[in-house]
Amino acid sequence: LFSLFSFAALLEAQWKLRENVYVIESEWNDEAPAKRVELTCNTSDEALPVYWKKGSELKGTGKTLIAEVKEFPDAGNYTCLTANTHEIVSYDFFLITKIDSNGQMIRSILKSFKEPNRSFLKCEAKNYSGIFVCSWMIENESPNIKFTIRSLKGSQADVTCSSPVAHTDKSVTEYTAQCQKENYCPFAEEHQPIEMFLEIIDEVEYENYSSSFFIRDIIKPDPPQCQYAATNGTVTWTYPRTWSTPKSYFPLTFRVKVESTKKRKNQVYDAEEQSIQIPMTGPKDKISVQARDRYYNSSWSEWSSLCR
């Protein structure tokens, strides 16, 4: 009974991320015990003398090894080698994910976006083409950090993503990956949400994040292009070049903002068409336009460049 209990405890201590790579769930407090993990050297020759090393440190001899993993120094690469020739027979790489006393993953690598809803993994689409961009941020760039973003449906999923690209600004590094839902029809009703899954490995630390959405919920158009006619005070603009066509099927609604230098306040006008006449604007007033989907409550675009 004791041996059965010990075997069950060993199984619960880890889960397989991919071939030879395992994640250890470590309860992140001083009182919690280390997780005991059984390693088996991958050799069919039972009589072959082997030993185990982690880095340059000898960990044990024999075909099996019980390793205790609690802190980051305990994680990493455990290698089985032959005693005579010191050739590598097999290896197991262990990552640690921090969990609290309730078994929930403690996530600390990513920095949250303020919008929407302080999310860690943000995805946005400029139109209804099925192409969208997912973003995430870290405080300081780590040279060995690795990201994998994919659809939760696995290898059979119809979402493909590019490799993440880093954009560093002061102390924050933002990563973006462009993804595309294959065979997406912009004219059809969406019934199944897209579920994106981001995995992070920083040295020997593992975390994951997810985001579930419909394309219609993550729409954020590019800003319109606008101009101002001083003769009659009319602002005109065109649809963003990246917006879906035909615009009769994908109409936008607009807001025009006038920033008054004299009154030190803003006035915002709603518009359905692509022009508006603004009375009594000062010569130094700043005018800009933004857009969003007319029939669905999408995000507003950023404000356009100044119309004059």
C-alpha positions, 0 to 999 in steps of 0.5 A: 500500500505504501509503495502504491501511494508513493507511486501516485504521489510521484505521478501527481508531481509532474506533467509532460510538456513535450518529449523529455520536458516536464513541468513540476508544480511547486507550492510556493511557500517555505512550509510546503515539501519538495516534489519527489520525481522518479527518473528512469534511464532510457536503456534496455541493457539492465546490466549497463552501469549508469550514473546521473548528473545535473550540470557538473553535479553527480546526483546518483547511480543506477537506472532510476533516480529519485529527485526532489524538486522545490526551488529553481536550482533544483530544476533543469537538465538531469542526464543519464550517462554510461559509467565506463564511456560517459556517453549520454544515454538519456535526459529529462528536463524539469521546469517549475511552475509556481502554485499557491496553496489552492493549486492555482498557478502563480503568474508573475512574468507578464505585465498586464495591459490596462485595457481591456480589463487588465488582460495579459494576452491581448488580441485585436483585429483591424477588420473581418478578414480572420487576421488578428494580432496578439500582444503581451508584455514583460517588464525587462527583456530576458535573453533566454525567455521563450514564447509559444502561442497557438490555438488550444485545439492543438495541431488540428486547429485552423489558426496559425501564428507567426513567430513573436516579434519583440518591441522594446520601449524603455523598461517594457518589452512588448511581443506581438504575433500575427495570427490567422484563422483559416477559411474564415468567412467575414459574412458568416455568424461566428458560433465557436470562439477562438481560444489562444494559448500562450506558453512561457519558459524563462530559464527553468520557470514555466507559465501559461496564459489564455484568451478566448474570443470571437473575431467580432469582439476584438475588432479595432479599426485603424484610424480614418484619414481626414482633412479640413476645408477652412473655407466652409469649416468642413471636415471630411475623411475616408475609411481606413485602407485596412477596413473590410469591404464593401463598406455598405456591408461593413459600415463604420460610425465616426466621432470628430474631436475638436480640441480648443486651445482657447477654451481648454476643453474638447468637443466631440461630434458623432457622425454617420457619414464621411463629413461634418461641418464644424462651426466657429473653430479657432485657427489653432484648434486641433481636429481629429477623427476616430471610427468603430463598427456601426452595427457591433459594439467594437472598440473605437480606433485610435484618433487619427492624425490631425486633420489640419 
